[in-house]
Amino acid sequence: MRIDRAAAAATAAAIRLRGQPVTFARLSGTPPNVVQTPLNGAAVTAFVEDYQADTTATAATGWSASQIGSMELGDRHLIVMLSDLAAAGFPGLPQKGDQVTLTLPAETLTITKVDPARRALAGAIDLYGVGLA
């Protein structure tokens, strides 16, 4: 899909304005041989918000009504520019299982859902994550 420059610029500006520093990392291998890519993580700015279910909305296509898009209270919604991730050395698109470390509050999330199509026109990606206990 072609990225619309105006939409990308507006989305990037909004993320810079309301975003916070986060670090993405992909872990691979099995203990004790776990490898993190990139080595020190990919530090970028992302928009982060607590997920809140809209119980008045119709469930998304493909999800049962009891799951409201299969998100739970306490999960986090993130929006990040793909160009920022690439510039920081992150390997490809984020995927389920990747980790994101937030600075405010200090918390590590595991990505549970990836929605690459929602903001593709703007060159951004929507991610959903849950904190590690």
A tleap script that builds the chain and sets N, CA, C and O, in Angstrom:
source leaprc.protein.ff14SB
mol = sequence {
  NMET ARG ILE ASP ARG ALA ALA ALA ALA ALA
  THR ALA ALA ALA ILE ARG LEU ARG GLY GLN
  PRO VAL THR PHE ALA ARG LEU SER GLY THR
  PRO PRO ASN VAL VAL GLN THR PRO LEU ASN
  GLY ALA ALA VAL THR ALA PHE VAL GLU ASP
  TYR GLN ALA ASP THR THR ALA THR ALA ALA
  THR GLY TRP SER ALA SER GLN ILE GLY SER
  MET GLU LEU GLY ASP ARG HIE LEU ILE VAL
  MET LEU SER ASP LEU ALA ALA ALA GLY PHE
  PRO GLY LEU PRO GLN LYS GLY ASP GLN VAL
  THR LEU THR LEU PRO ALA GLU THR LEU THR
  ILE THR LYS VAL ASP PRO ALA ARG ARG ALA
  LEU ALA GLY ALA ILE ASP LEU TYR GLY VAL
  GLY LEU CALA
}
set mol.1.N position { 0.833 -1.185 0.000 }
set mol.1.CA position { 0.000 0.000 0.000 }
set mol.1.C position { 0.875 1.246 0.000 }
set mol.1.O position { 1.885 1.319 0.701 }
set mol.2.N position { 0.474 2.196 -0.782 }
set mol.2.CA position { 1.187 3.462 -0.864 }
set mol.2.C position { 0.902 4.305 0.367 }
set mol.2.O position { -0.239 4.376 0.822 }
set mol.3.N position { 1.933 4.947 0.910 }
set mol.3.CA position { 1.782 5.808 2.077 }
set mol.3.C position { 1.478 7.224 1.619 }
set mol.3.O position { 2.179 7.765 0.763 }
set mol.4.N position { 0.448 7.822 2.176 }
set mol.4.CA position { 0.080 9.202 1.891 }
set mol.4.C position { 0.979 10.114 2.726 }
set mol.4.O position { 0.967 10.038 3.954 }
set mol.5.N position { 1.757 10.974 2.066 }
set mol.5.CA position { 2.723 11.818 2.776 }
set mol.5.C position { 2.074 12.743 3.792 }
set mol.5.O position { 2.590 12.915 4.896 }
set mol.6.N position { 0.948 13.339 3.427 }
set mol.6.CA position { 0.262 14.254 4.349 }
set mol.6.C position { -0.252 13.504 5.578 }
set mol.6.O position { -0.133 13.995 6.701 }
set mol.7.N position { -0.820 12.321 5.370 }
set mol.7.CA position { -1.313 11.523 6.490 }
set mol.7.C position { -0.158 11.067 7.375 }
set mol.7.O position { -0.278 11.049 8.600 }
set mol.8.N position { 0.956 10.699 6.755 }
set mol.8.CA position { 2.127 10.268 7.520 }
set mol.8.C position { 2.687 11.424 8.346 }
set mol.8.O position { 3.042 11.241 9.511 }
set mol.9.N position { 2.767 12.612 7.750 }
set mol.9.CA position { 3.287 13.779 8.471 }
set mol.9.C position { 2.386 14.139 9.646 }
set mol.9.O position { 2.874 14.442 10.735 }
set mol.10.N position { 1.075 14.106 9.429 }
set mol.10.CA position { 0.131 14.433 10.506 }
set mol.10.C position { 0.193 13.395 11.625 }
set mol.10.O position { 0.157 13.755 12.802 }
set mol.11.N position { 0.286 12.123 11.274 }
set mol.11.CA position { 0.358 11.062 12.274 }
set mol.11.C position { 1.657 11.150 13.063 }
set mol.11.O position { 1.656 11.010 14.286 }
set mol.12.N position { 2.766 11.382 12.363 }
set mol.12.CA position { 4.066 11.515 13.041 }
set mol.12.C position { 4.065 12.708 13.993 }
set mol.12.O position { 4.600 12.621 15.098 }
set mol.13.N position { 3.468 13.815 13.572 }
set mol.13.CA position { 3.397 14.999 14.440 }
set mol.13.C position { 2.554 14.727 15.679 }
set mol.13.O position { 2.907 15.152 16.778 }
set mol.14.N position { 1.443 14.021 15.505 }
set mol.14.CA position { 0.584 13.689 16.644 }
set mol.14.C position { 1.299 12.755 17.619 }
set mol.14.O position { 1.171 12.908 18.833 }
set mol.15.N position { 2.044 11.798 17.095 }
set mol.15.CA position { 2.786 10.874 17.951 }
set mol.15.C position { 3.875 11.630 18.706 }
set mol.15.O position { 4.081 11.383 19.894 }
set mol.16.N position { 4.576 12.547 18.037 }
set mol.16.CA position { 5.601 13.348 18.719 }
set mol.16.C position { 4.985 14.206 19.821 }
set mol.16.O position { 5.576 14.370 20.888 }
set mol.17.N position { 3.800 14.751 19.562 }
set mol.17.CA position { 3.132 15.629 20.516 }
set mol.17.C position { 2.615 14.869 21.741 }
set mol.17.O position { 2.794 15.326 22.870 }
set mol.18.N position { 1.982 13.723 21.530 }
set mol.18.CA position { 1.324 13.000 22.619 }
set mol.18.C position { 2.007 11.698 22.991 }
set mol.18.O position { 1.561 10.995 23.898 }
set mol.19.N position { 3.089 11.374 22.296 }
set mol.19.CA position { 3.742 10.090 22.522 }
set mol.19.C position { 4.705 10.096 23.686 }
set mol.19.O position { 4.908 11.112 24.351 }
set mol.20.N position { 5.289 8.944 23.913 }
set mol.20.CA position { 6.293 8.780 24.959 }
set mol.20.C position { 7.396 7.855 24.459 }
set mol.20.O position { 7.177 7.055 23.549 }
set mol.21.N position { 8.595 7.968 25.060 }
set mol.21.CA position { 9.691 7.095 24.634 }
set mol.21.C position { 9.405 5.641 25.011 }
set mol.21.O position { 8.995 5.348 26.134 }
set mol.22.N position { 9.623 4.751 24.068 }
set mol.22.CA position { 9.477 3.315 24.294 }
set mol.22.C position { 10.637 2.609 23.597 }
set mol.22.O position { 11.294 3.180 22.727 }
set mol.23.N position { 10.875 1.378 23.984 }
set mol.23.CA position { 11.921 0.584 23.349 }
set mol.23.C position { 11.337 -0.754 22.927 }
set mol.23.O position { 10.803 -1.496 23.751 }
set mol.24.N position { 11.444 -1.059 21.631 }
set mol.24.CA position { 10.958 -2.324 21.073 }
set mol.24.C position { 12.103 -3.321 21.034 }
set mol.24.O position { 13.251 -2.953 20.789 }
set mol.25.N position { 11.784 -4.585 21.276 }
set mol.25.CA position { 12.783 -5.649 21.184 }
set mol.25.C position { 12.111 -6.934 20.732 }
set mol.25.O position { 10.974 -7.224 21.107 }
set mol.26.N position { 12.822 -7.693 19.929 }
set mol.26.CA position { 12.367 -9.020 19.523 }
set mol.26.C position { 13.305 -10.028 20.171 }
set mol.26.O position { 14.522 -9.955 20.004 }
set mol.27.N position { 12.732 -10.963 20.908 }
set mol.27.CA position { 13.514 -12.002 21.559 }
set mol.27.C position { 13.375 -13.290 20.761 }
set mol.27.O position { 12.279 -13.661 20.339 }
set mol.28.N position { 14.495 -13.961 20.563 }
set mol.28.CA position { 14.459 -15.235 19.852 }
set mol.28.C position { 15.405 -16.214 20.538 }
set mol.28.O position { 16.307 -15.817 21.275 }
set mol.29.N position { 15.184 -17.479 20.285 }
set mol.29.CA position { 15.995 -18.512 20.914 }
set mol.29.C position { 15.321 -19.039 22.160 }
set mol.29.O position { 14.223 -18.610 22.516 }
set mol.30.N position { 15.984 -19.972 22.821 }
set mol.30.CA position { 15.457 -20.553 24.055 }
set mol.30.C position { 16.486 -20.357 25.161 }
set mol.30.O position { 17.689 -20.370 24.899 }
set mol.31.N position { 16.014 -20.174 26.412 }
set mol.31.CA position { 16.966 -19.976 27.515 }
set mol.31.C position { 17.935 -21.140 27.590 }
set mol.31.O position { 17.502 -22.276 27.398 }
set mol.32.N position { 19.172 -20.941 27.846 }
set mol.32.CA position { 19.829 -19.692 28.196 }
set mol.32.C position { 20.356 -18.925 26.989 }
set mol.32.O position { 21.132 -17.984 27.158 }
set mol.33.N position { 19.957 -19.297 25.789 }
set mol.33.CA position { 20.497 -18.691 24.571 }
set mol.33.C position { 19.498 -17.740 23.910 }
set mol.33.O position { 19.258 -17.837 22.706 }
set mol.34.N position { 18.925 -16.840 24.670 }
set mol.34.CA position { 17.963 -15.875 24.142 }
set mol.34.C position { 18.739 -14.690 23.561 }
set mol.34.O position { 19.661 -14.163 24.183 }
set mol.35.N position { 18.338 -14.290 22.354 }
set mol.35.CA position { 18.981 -13.168 21.672 }
set mol.35.C position { 17.953 -12.062 21.491 }
set mol.35.O position { 16.825 -12.314 21.068 }
set mol.36.N position { 18.354 -10.826 21.818 }
set mol.36.CA position { 17.478 -9.668 21.623 }
set mol.36.C position { 17.895 -8.931 20.367 }
set mol.36.O position { 19.081 -8.678 20.156 }
set mol.37.N position { 16.907 -8.577 19.514 }
set mol.37.CA position { 17.180 -7.836 18.290 }
set mol.37.C position { 16.356 -6.560 18.296 }
set mol.37.O position { 15.159 -6.630 18.573 }
set mol.38.N position { 16.928 -5.399 18.006 }
set mol.38.CA position { 18.361 -5.124 18.021 }
set mol.38.C position { 18.951 -5.289 19.415 }
set mol.38.O position { 18.216 -5.349 20.402 }
set mol.39.N position { 20.261 -5.362 19.496 }
set mol.39.CA position { 20.945 -5.707 20.738 }
set mol.39.C position { 20.497 -4.849 21.919 }
set mol.39.O position { 20.231 -5.383 22.996 }
set mol.40.N position { 20.408 -3.529 21.741 }
set mol.40.CA position { 19.988 -2.633 22.827 }
set mol.40.C position { 18.550 -2.161 22.662 }
set mol.40.O position { 18.130 -1.209 23.320 }
set mol.41.N position { 17.798 -2.815 21.796 }
set mol.41.CA position { 16.414 -2.423 21.552 }
set mol.41.C position { 16.335 -1.277 20.552 }
set mol.41.O position { 17.343 -0.651 20.225 }
set mol.42.N position { 15.134 -1.015 20.076 }
set mol.42.CA position { 14.881 0.067 19.122 }
set mol.42.C position { 14.100 1.151 19.851 }
set mol.42.O position { 12.902 1.005 20.096 }
set mol.43.N position { 14.786 2.246 20.200 }
set mol.43.CA position { 14.173 3.340 20.948 }
set mol.43.C position { 13.442 4.279 19.986 }
set mol.43.O position { 14.048 4.849 19.079 }
set mol.44.N position { 12.137 4.431 20.196 }
set mol.44.CA position { 11.298 5.293 19.356 }
set mol.44.C position { 10.273 6.005 20.246 }
set mol.44.O position { 10.206 5.765 21.452 }
set mol.45.N position { 9.489 6.875 19.636 }
set mol.45.CA position { 8.375 7.504 20.329 }
set mol.45.C position { 7.097 6.861 19.822 }
set mol.45.O position { 6.913 6.695 18.616 }
set mol.46.N position { 6.217 6.501 20.740 }
set mol.46.CA position { 4.947 5.859 20.377 }
set mol.46.C position { 3.823 6.480 21.189 }
set mol.46.O position { 4.023 6.917 22.323 }
set mol.47.N position { 2.647 6.512 20.598 }
set mol.47.CA position { 1.448 6.911 21.334 }
set mol.47.C position { 0.991 5.692 22.108 }
set mol.47.O position { 0.818 4.619 21.531 }
set mol.48.N position { 0.794 5.848 23.413 }
set mol.48.CA position { 0.409 4.734 24.274 }
set mol.48.C position { -0.817 5.154 25.076 }
set mol.48.O position { -0.843 6.229 25.676 }
set mol.49.N position { -1.831 4.294 25.077 }
set mol.49.CA position { -3.012 4.569 25.890 }
set mol.49.C position { -3.524 3.278 26.496 }
set mol.49.O position { -3.323 2.189 25.958 }
set mol.50.N position { -4.195 3.429 27.638 }
set mol.50.CA position { -4.857 2.274 28.235 }
set mol.50.C position { -6.027 1.908 27.348 }
set mol.50.O position { -6.724 2.787 26.840 }
set mol.51.N position { -6.246 0.631 27.159 }
set mol.51.CA position { -7.386 0.190 26.362 }
set mol.51.C position { -8.642 0.272 27.211 }
set mol.51.O position { -8.657 -0.165 28.362 }
set mol.52.N position { -9.699 0.837 26.633 }
set mol.52.CA position { -10.985 0.897 27.310 }
set mol.52.C position { -12.038 0.389 26.345 }
set mol.52.O position { -12.197 0.917 25.245 }
set mol.53.N position { -12.747 -0.627 26.763 }
set mol.53.CA position { -13.772 -1.220 25.913 }
set mol.53.C position { -14.921 -0.244 25.691 }
set mol.53.O position { -15.394 0.398 26.629 }
set mol.54.N position { -15.364 -0.140 24.443 }
set mol.54.CA position { -16.552 0.645 24.111 }
set mol.54.C position { -17.705 -0.342 24.041 }
set mol.54.O position { -17.940 -0.967 23.006 }
set mol.55.N position { -18.418 -0.475 25.143 }
set mol.55.CA position { -19.463 -1.485 25.218 }
set mol.55.C position { -20.693 -1.122 24.400 }
set mol.55.O position { -21.587 -1.952 24.236 }
set mol.56.N position { -20.759 0.117 23.875 }
set mol.56.CA position { -21.895 0.502 23.044 }
set mol.56.C position { -21.644 0.190 21.577 }
set mol.56.O position { -22.572 0.219 20.769 }
set mol.57.N position { -20.409 -0.107 21.229 }
set mol.57.CA position { -20.064 -0.383 19.838 }
set mol.57.C position { -20.322 -1.845 19.501 }
set mol.57.O position { -20.304 -2.712 20.375 }
set mol.58.N position { -20.560 -2.100 18.231 }
set mol.58.CA position { -20.741 -3.459 17.749 }
set mol.58.C position { -19.380 -4.146 17.728 }
set mol.58.O position { -18.372 -3.513 17.414 }
set mol.59.N position { -19.343 -5.421 18.056 }
set mol.59.CA position { -18.092 -6.170 18.021 }
set mol.59.C position { -17.533 -6.157 16.600 }
set mol.59.O position { -18.288 -6.205 15.628 }
set mol.60.N position { -16.222 -6.092 16.487 }
set mol.60.CA position { -15.562 -6.083 15.187 }
set mol.60.C position { -15.849 -7.386 14.446 }
set mol.60.O position { -16.053 -8.429 15.067 }
set mol.61.N position { -15.863 -7.322 13.132 }
set mol.61.CA position { -16.084 -8.509 12.320 }
set mol.61.C position { -15.023 -9.549 12.643 }
set mol.61.O position { -13.831 -9.242 12.674 }
set mol.62.N position { -15.450 -10.754 12.879 }
set mol.62.CA position { -14.510 -11.838 13.163 }
set mol.62.C position { -14.312 -12.110 14.640 }
set mol.62.O position { -13.646 -13.082 14.998 }
set mol.63.N position { -14.872 -11.280 15.510 }
set mol.63.CA position { -14.741 -11.474 16.949 }
set mol.63.C position { -16.129 -11.757 17.520 }
set mol.63.O position { -17.124 -11.225 17.027 }
set mol.64.N position { -16.195 -12.572 18.531 }
set mol.64.CA position { -17.496 -12.808 19.152 }
set mol.64.C position { -17.884 -11.588 19.974 }
set mol.64.O position { -17.018 -10.831 20.411 }
set mol.65.N position { -19.178 -11.393 20.185 }
set mol.65.CA position { -19.662 -10.222 20.921 }
set mol.65.C position { -19.112 -10.181 22.337 }
set mol.65.O position { -18.947 -9.098 22.898 }
set mol.66.N position { -18.825 -11.332 22.925 }
set mol.66.CA position { -18.323 -11.363 24.300 }
set mol.66.C position { -16.874 -10.916 24.387 }
set mol.66.O position { -16.372 -10.659 25.481 }
set mol.67.N position { -16.195 -10.819 23.251 }
set mol.67.CA position { -14.785 -10.471 23.272 }
set mol.67.C position { -14.512 -9.016 22.924 }
set mol.67.O position { -13.382 -8.567 23.115 }
set mol.68.N position { -15.452 -8.275 22.437 }
set mol.68.CA position { -15.285 -6.878 22.022 }
set mol.68.C position { -13.904 -6.668 21.399 }
set mol.68.O position { -13.050 -5.979 21.957 }
set mol.69.N position { -13.713 -7.267 20.255 }
set mol.69.CA position { -12.436 -7.117 19.558 }
set mol.69.C position { -11.317 -7.896 20.214 }
set mol.69.O position { -10.148 -7.705 19.876 }
set mol.70.N position { -11.653 -8.767 21.144 }
set mol.70.CA position { -10.709 -9.637 21.829 }
set mol.70.C position { -9.689 -8.870 22.663 }
set mol.70.O position { -8.584 -9.367 22.881 }
set mol.71.N position { -10.026 -7.684 23.130 }
set mol.71.CA position { -9.154 -6.914 24.019 }
set mol.71.C position { -9.743 -6.969 25.423 }
set mol.71.O position { -10.952 -7.129 25.588 }
set mol.72.N position { -8.901 -6.839 26.418 }
set mol.72.CA position { -9.357 -6.854 27.797 }
set mol.72.C position { -8.937 -5.570 28.481 }
set mol.72.O position { -7.942 -4.953 28.101 }
set mol.73.N position { -9.692 -5.167 29.485 }
set mol.73.CA position { -9.303 -4.003 30.266 }
set mol.73.C position { -7.931 -4.246 30.857 }
set mol.73.O position { -7.633 -5.355 31.302 }
set mol.74.N position { -7.092 -3.224 30.866 }
set mol.74.CA position { -5.723 -3.362 31.362 }
set mol.74.C position { -4.720 -3.520 30.235 }
set mol.74.O position { -3.525 -3.311 30.441 }
set mol.75.N position { -5.179 -3.883 29.056 }
set mol.75.CA position { -4.294 -3.958 27.901 }
set mol.75.C position { -3.935 -2.542 27.453 }
set mol.75.O position { -4.619 -1.586 27.817 }
set mol.76.N position { -2.880 -2.404 26.675 }
set mol.76.CA position { -2.456 -1.101 26.167 }
set mol.76.C position { -2.555 -1.081 24.654 }
set mol.76.O position { -2.339 -2.095 23.990 }
set mol.77.N position { -2.882 0.081 24.122 }
set mol.77.CA position { -2.944 0.319 22.679 }
set mol.77.C position { -1.779 1.242 22.349 }
set mol.77.O position { -1.599 2.273 22.997 }
set mol.78.N position { -0.985 0.876 21.342 }
set mol.78.CA position { 0.152 1.679 20.922 }
set mol.78.C position { 0.040 1.987 19.438 }
set mol.78.O position { -0.454 1.171 18.658 }
set mol.79.N position { 0.503 3.173 19.055 }
set mol.79.CA position { 0.610 3.541 17.642 }
set mol.79.C position { 2.039 4.020 17.442 }
set mol.79.O position { 2.522 4.886 18.171 }
set mol.80.N position { 2.711 3.450 16.446 }
set mol.80.CA position { 4.104 3.814 16.186 }
set mol.80.C position { 4.315 3.931 14.684 }
set mol.80.O position { 3.697 3.208 13.902 }
set mol.81.N position { 5.188 4.844 14.290 }
set mol.81.CA position { 5.532 5.018 12.877 }
set mol.81.C position { 6.501 3.903 12.457 }
set mol.81.O position { 7.497 3.651 13.134 }
set mol.82.N position { 6.199 3.251 11.350 }
set mol.82.CA position { 7.072 2.179 10.853 }
set mol.82.C position { 8.438 2.718 10.455 }
set mol.82.O position { 9.445 2.028 10.615 }
set mol.83.N position { 8.484 3.939 9.940 }
set mol.83.CA position { 9.771 4.531 9.546 }
set mol.83.C position { 10.661 4.754 10.765 }
set mol.83.O position { 11.880 4.616 10.669 }
set mol.84.N position { 10.070 5.098 11.914 }
set mol.84.CA position { 10.860 5.266 13.138 }
set mol.84.C position { 11.452 3.936 13.584 }
set mol.84.O position { 12.614 3.870 13.985 }
set mol.85.N position { 10.648 2.873 13.514 }
set mol.85.CA position { 11.152 1.552 13.887 }
set mol.85.C position { 12.299 1.114 12.972 }
set mol.85.O position { 13.315 0.595 13.436 }
set mol.86.N position { 12.120 1.333 11.672 }
set mol.86.CA position { 13.171 0.959 10.711 }
set mol.86.C position { 14.451 1.749 10.976 }
set mol.86.O position { 15.545 1.185 10.954 }
set mol.87.N position { 14.316 3.055 11.225 }
set mol.87.CA position { 15.479 3.899 11.479 }
set mol.87.C position { 16.202 3.492 12.762 }
set mol.87.O position { 17.413 3.677 12.877 }
set mol.88.N position { 15.459 2.935 13.732 }
set mol.88.CA position { 16.052 2.502 14.996 }
set mol.88.C position { 16.623 1.090 14.917 }
set mol.88.O position { 17.173 0.585 15.896 }
set mol.89.N position { 16.493 0.448 13.748 }
set mol.89.CA position { 17.082 -0.870 13.552 }
set mol.89.C position { 16.199 -2.041 13.916 }
set mol.89.O position { 16.689 -3.161 14.056 }
set mol.90.N position { 14.891 -1.807 14.076 }
set mol.90.CA position { 14.006 -2.916 14.404 }
set mol.90.C position { 13.815 -3.795 13.168 }
set mol.90.O position { 13.626 -3.272 12.069 }
set mol.91.N position { 13.862 -5.130 13.329 }
set mol.91.CA position { 13.810 -6.034 12.177 }
set mol.91.C position { 12.386 -6.254 11.641 }
set mol.91.O position { 11.667 -7.111 12.156 }
set mol.92.N position { 11.977 -5.512 10.638 }
set mol.92.CA position { 10.674 -5.721 10.004 }
set mol.92.C position { 9.516 -5.173 10.809 }
set mol.92.O position { 9.684 -4.301 11.662 }
set mol.93.N position { 8.326 -5.705 10.520 }
set mol.93.CA position { 7.121 -5.283 11.232 }
set mol.93.C position { 7.091 -5.883 12.636 }
set mol.93.O position { 7.546 -7.010 12.835 }
set mol.94.N position { 6.563 -5.146 13.610 }
set mol.94.CA position { 6.361 -5.751 14.924 }
set mol.94.C position { 5.420 -6.946 14.786 }
set mol.94.O position { 4.570 -6.979 13.896 }
set mol.95.N position { 5.579 -7.912 15.664 }
set mol.95.CA position { 4.739 -9.099 15.619 }
set mol.95.C position { 4.386 -9.554 17.024 }
set mol.95.O position { 4.999 -9.140 18.008 }
set mol.96.N position { 3.397 -10.406 17.090 }
set mol.96.CA position { 2.951 -10.957 18.364 }
set mol.96.C position { 4.145 -11.580 19.085 }
set mol.96.O position { 4.912 -12.338 18.492 }
set mol.97.N position { 4.295 -11.255 20.362 }
set mol.97.CA position { 5.402 -11.781 21.149 }
set mol.97.C position { 6.555 -10.809 21.323 }
set mol.97.O position { 7.376 -10.991 22.223 }
set mol.98.N position { 6.642 -9.772 20.480 }
set mol.98.CA position { 7.687 -8.758 20.653 }
set mol.98.C position { 7.449 -8.038 21.969 }
set mol.98.O position { 6.330 -8.021 22.483 }
set mol.99.N position { 8.507 -7.442 22.514 }
set mol.99.CA position { 8.382 -6.722 23.774 }
set mol.99.C position { 8.572 -5.230 23.573 }
set mol.99.O position { 9.367 -4.791 22.741 }
set mol.100.N position { 7.819 -4.453 24.362 }
set mol.100.CA position { 7.918 -2.998 24.348 }
set mol.100.C position { 8.114 -2.549 25.785 }
set mol.100.O position { 7.317 -2.886 26.661 }
set mol.101.N position { 9.173 -1.790 26.027 }
set mol.101.CA position { 9.418 -1.255 27.356 }
set mol.101.C position { 8.986 0.203 27.378 }
set mol.101.O position { 9.488 1.021 26.608 }
set mol.102.N position { 8.046 0.522 28.271 }
set mol.102.CA position { 7.568 1.887 28.452 }
set mol.102.C position { 8.435 2.571 29.497 }
set mol.102.O position { 8.991 1.917 30.379 }
set mol.103.N position { 8.549 3.899 29.394 }
set mol.103.CA position { 9.292 4.637 30.418 }
set mol.103.C position { 8.354 5.270 31.438 }
set mol.103.O position { 8.726 5.444 32.599 }
set mol.104.N position { 7.144 5.613 31.016 }
set mol.104.CA position { 6.164 6.271 31.906 }
set mol.104.C position { 4.839 5.545 31.846 }
set mol.104.O position { 4.108 5.783 30.884 }
set mol.105.N position { 4.460 4.703 32.749 }
set mol.105.CA position { 5.259 4.185 33.866 }
set mol.105.C position { 6.232 3.119 33.370 }
set mol.105.O position { 6.061 2.565 32.284 }
set mol.106.N position { 7.234 2.846 34.162 }
set mol.106.CA position { 8.209 1.821 33.790 }
set mol.106.C position { 7.505 0.466 33.773 }
set mol.106.O position { 7.118 -0.063 34.814 }
set mol.107.N position { 7.350 -0.078 32.576 }
set mol.107.CA position { 6.607 -1.330 32.421 }
set mol.107.C position { 7.027 -1.988 31.117 }
set mol.107.O position { 7.323 -1.306 30.136 }
set mol.108.N position { 7.051 -3.314 31.112 }
set mol.108.CA position { 7.334 -4.052 29.886 }
set mol.108.C position { 6.051 -4.719 29.421 }
set mol.108.O position { 5.364 -5.386 30.195 }
set mol.109.N position { 5.736 -4.529 28.142 }
set mol.109.CA position { 4.549 -5.128 27.536 }
set mol.109.C position { 4.976 -6.207 26.559 }
set mol.109.O position { 6.045 -6.132 25.954 }
set mol.110.N position { 4.129 -7.206 26.415 }
set mol.110.CA position { 4.286 -8.184 25.341 }
set mol.110.C position { 3.190 -7.907 24.328 }
set mol.110.O position { 2.017 -7.812 24.691 }
set mol.111.N position { 3.563 -7.776 23.062 }
set mol.111.CA position { 2.592 -7.508 22.008 }
set mol.111.C position { 1.706 -8.740 21.837 }
set mol.111.O position { 2.197 -9.852 21.640 }
set mol.112.N position { 0.390 -8.522 21.914 }
set mol.112.CA position { -0.564 -9.616 21.775 }
set mol.112.C position { -1.335 -9.555 20.468 }
set mol.112.O position { -1.825 -10.577 19.987 }
set mol.113.N position { -1.448 -8.371 19.891 }
set mol.113.CA position { -2.177 -8.208 18.623 }
set mol.113.C position { -1.511 -7.109 17.800 }
set mol.113.O position { -1.019 -6.118 18.340 }
set mol.114.N position { -1.506 -7.304 16.494 }
set mol.114.CA position { -0.926 -6.344 15.559 }
set mol.114.C position { -1.971 -6.047 14.491 }
set mol.114.O position { -2.555 -6.963 13.911 }
set mol.115.N position { -2.204 -4.761 14.236 }
set mol.115.CA position { -3.160 -4.350 13.198 }
set mol.115.C position { -2.421 -3.489 12.175 }
set mol.115.O position { -2.431 -2.263 12.277 }
set mol.116.N position { -1.779 -4.123 11.188 }
set mol.116.CA position { -0.977 -3.365 10.226 }
set mol.116.C position { -1.806 -2.581 9.216 }
set mol.116.O position { -1.282 -1.662 8.587 }
set mol.117.N position { -3.070 -2.912 9.041 }
set mol.117.CA position { -3.874 -2.274 7.996 }
set mol.117.C position { -4.531 -0.974 8.444 }
set mol.117.O position { -4.754 -0.085 7.621 }
set mol.118.N position { -4.841 -0.846 9.719 }
set mol.118.CA position { -5.641 0.285 10.192 }
set mol.118.C position { -5.039 1.640 9.837 }
set mol.118.O position { -5.769 2.532 9.406 }
set mol.119.N position { -3.740 1.821 10.004 }
set mol.119.CA position { -3.091 3.104 9.722 }
set mol.119.C position { -2.007 2.983 8.652 }
set mol.119.O position { -1.078 3.791 8.606 }
set mol.120.N position { -2.130 1.980 7.802 }
set mol.120.CA position { -1.121 1.750 6.766 }
set mol.120.C position { -0.966 2.947 5.843 }
set mol.120.O position { 0.148 3.257 5.420 }
set mol.121.N position { -2.048 3.616 5.529 }
set mol.121.CA position { -1.996 4.789 4.652 }
set mol.121.C position { -1.093 5.875 5.229 }
set mol.121.O position { -0.482 6.642 4.485 }
set mol.122.N position { -1.011 5.938 6.571 }
set mol.122.CA position { -0.198 6.948 7.246 }
set mol.122.C position { 1.189 6.426 7.623 }
set mol.122.O position { 1.969 7.147 8.246 }
set mol.123.N position { 1.504 5.196 7.259 }
set mol.123.CA position { 2.816 4.640 7.566 }
set mol.123.C position { 3.007 4.287 9.029 }
set mol.123.O position { 4.133 4.240 9.524 }
set mol.124.N position { 1.897 4.038 9.722 }
set mol.124.CA position { 1.957 3.695 11.147 }
set mol.124.C position { 1.327 2.325 11.362 }
set mol.124.O position { 0.697 1.771 10.461 }
set mol.125.N position { 1.502 1.792 12.551 }
set mol.125.CA position { 0.934 0.499 12.882 }
set mol.125.C position { 0.324 0.551 14.275 }
set mol.125.O position { 0.878 1.166 15.186 }
set mol.126.N position { -0.816 -0.099 14.426 }
set mol.126.CA position { -1.494 -0.206 15.722 }
set mol.126.C position { -1.083 -1.520 16.356 }
set mol.126.O position { -1.086 -2.567 15.708 }
set mol.127.N position { -0.727 -1.452 17.637 }
set mol.127.CA position { -0.316 -2.627 18.383 }
set mol.127.C position { -1.092 -2.672 19.687 }
set mol.127.O position { -1.518 -1.640 20.205 }
set mol.128.N position { -1.269 -3.862 20.205 }
set mol.128.CA position { -1.933 -4.040 21.489 }
set mol.128.C position { -1.043 -4.930 22.329 }
set mol.128.O position { -0.537 -5.944 21.850 }
set mol.129.N position { -0.851 -4.548 23.595 }
set mol.129.CA position { 0.036 -5.317 24.446 }
set mol.129.C position { -0.495 -5.433 25.853 }
set mol.129.O position { -1.384 -4.691 26.271 }
set mol.130.N position { 0.068 -6.381 26.572 }
set mol.130.CA position { -0.313 -6.613 27.958 }
set mol.130.C position { 0.960 -6.634 28.796 }
set mol.130.O position { 1.996 -7.136 28.362 }
set mol.131.N position { 0.866 -6.082 30.001 }
set mol.131.CA position { 2.028 -6.025 30.889 }
set mol.131.C position { 2.431 -7.387 31.400 }
set mol.131.O position { 1.603 -8.281 31.571 }
set mol.132.N position { 3.720 -7.525 31.639 }
set mol.132.CA position { 4.236 -8.781 32.181 }
set mol.132.C position { 4.117 -8.744 33.690 }
set mol.132.O position { 4.400 -7.724 34.319 }
set mol.133.N position { 3.703 -9.847 34.264 }
set mol.133.CA position { 3.544 -9.911 35.716 }
set mol.133.C position { 4.873 -10.187 36.376 }
set mol.133.O position { 4.947 -10.278 37.601 }
savepdb mol mol.pdb
quit
